[in-house]
Amino acid sequence: MTPVPPTEQEKLFIRVVKFSTAFSLGCMAAFLHSVREVNPKLRFEVSWLTGIWFLAGAGFSRLLWKLLPLETARRDAPASVTKGKMLRAVLLSLVMTVGLVAAFAYGLKDVAREKLPEIAVGTTLALAFLTTAGGMLFAVGRYFERDR
């Protein structure tokens, strides 16, 4: 089967997704770095390191998009993905996940022990909600792709 080149709309969509992901991860990294106090009230402290964390988060996202083989998402594209490329993408994803968990845990260092169960329940509920929402978006995407 001959590969079909992506349309201009597909190229534009991929550019928007890449920028949005990089911007979002940069904002998340900067936000997590700037949080100084959670309890009794939320307090932020913005410094030059906040900007560095923004750039680091956005840079990791851009690097992940460079490693991510977009052609595997297309059914009519050739299988040109190497195991090394996939391994680098998985490792970078794991590094980003560990960094997220570490930043979240660091933000909780001054929280009273009595509050930790409440925070654990809230975090679990948020994770369940986000997982469900992601699964639903994935299912909707598969539904629309099925007709192609």
N, C-alpha and C positions, 0 to 999 in steps of 0.2 A: 504494500500500500504506500502510495506516495504521500510524504508529509505535506500538510497544508500550512502555508505561512500564516502567522497571526494577522488578523485584521487590524486596522488603525484603532478601532474601538478597543480591541483587546489590549493592544500596546498601551493605550492611554489609561485603561483601567489598571493594568499592572503598575504603571508609574504612580498612579494615585494610591494604590494599596501600599506600595513600597514606601512612599513618602509618609503616609498616614501611620504606618507601623513604626517607622523610625522616629517620627515626632512623638507618638504615644509612648514608646519605650523610653525615649529621652526625658519626657515629662515625668514619667513614673520614677525613673532613677533620680532625677533632680528633686522630686517631691519627697521620696523616701530619705534622701540625704538631708533635706532641710528640716525634717521633723525633729524637734528637740525635746518635746515633752508631750505626753499623751494624757496624763492624768494629773491633776483634776481638770485641766483644760488643754486643748490642743495649741501648741506653740511652735512656730516655725522660725528658723534663722537662716536667711539667705546670705550666702557668701560667694566668693569666686569659685570655691569648690563645687557649689551647686551647678554652676555652668559647666564645669569639667565633667560632673556626673551626667548632665544632660547630653553632652557630646559623646561620652562613653556609651550611654544607653543607645543613642541614635546610631553610633558607629557599630556597635554589636549587631543591631538590627540590619544595617546595610550589609555587613559582612555575612550575616545569615542568609540574606536574600541573594547574595552573590554565590553562596554555596548551594542554595536550594535549587534543585533541578526543576525548573518550571515546565520543561517539556514532558515530564512524567505525568502531569495533570491532563495532558492532551492525549486522547485515545488514538489519534492518528499519527502521533509523532514517533520517531524511532527511539528505541531504548538505548540512549547514549549516556546513561548515568553510570558512573563508575562506583565501585564499592568505597573507594577512598573519599570521593566527594560526599557520599551519603554519611560515612563515618564522621567526617569533619562537621557536617551539618548537625548530626545528632550530638556530638561532643559540645559544640557551641551552644546548642539548645540546653544541654545539661548545665553548662557553666552559667548561662543566664538564669536558669531555674534556681540553682544553688545561690546565686547572687541575690535573687529576689527574696528567697527564704531568709538568708543571712541579714539582709537589710530590714526585713520585717521583725526578725528576732531582736536585732539591735535596737529597734525602736521601742521594744517592750522591756528593755533592761531595767527601767526605773518604775515599772508598774508593780503595785502591791500584789502579793501572792493570792490574796482573797479575790482579786479581780481576774486572775488568769483563767479560771473555768468559764467565766462569762465571755471572755475574749475568744477562748477556744471554740465555744458554741457559735459565736458570731462568725468566726473565720470559717468554720465547717459549713455553716449555712450559706455563706457567700460563695465558697468553693463549689458547693452542690448546685447553687443557682447558676453560677457561671458555666459549670460543666454541662448542665441541662440546656442552657441557652446555646452553648457552642454545638452541642449535639443536634439541637433543633435546626440551627443554621446549616450545619453539615447535611442534614436530611433534606432540607429545602433545596440546597444546592444540587444534591444528587437527583432530586425529583426533576428539577429543571434541566439538568444535563441528560437525563434519560431520554428525552425527546430528540436529542441531536442525532 
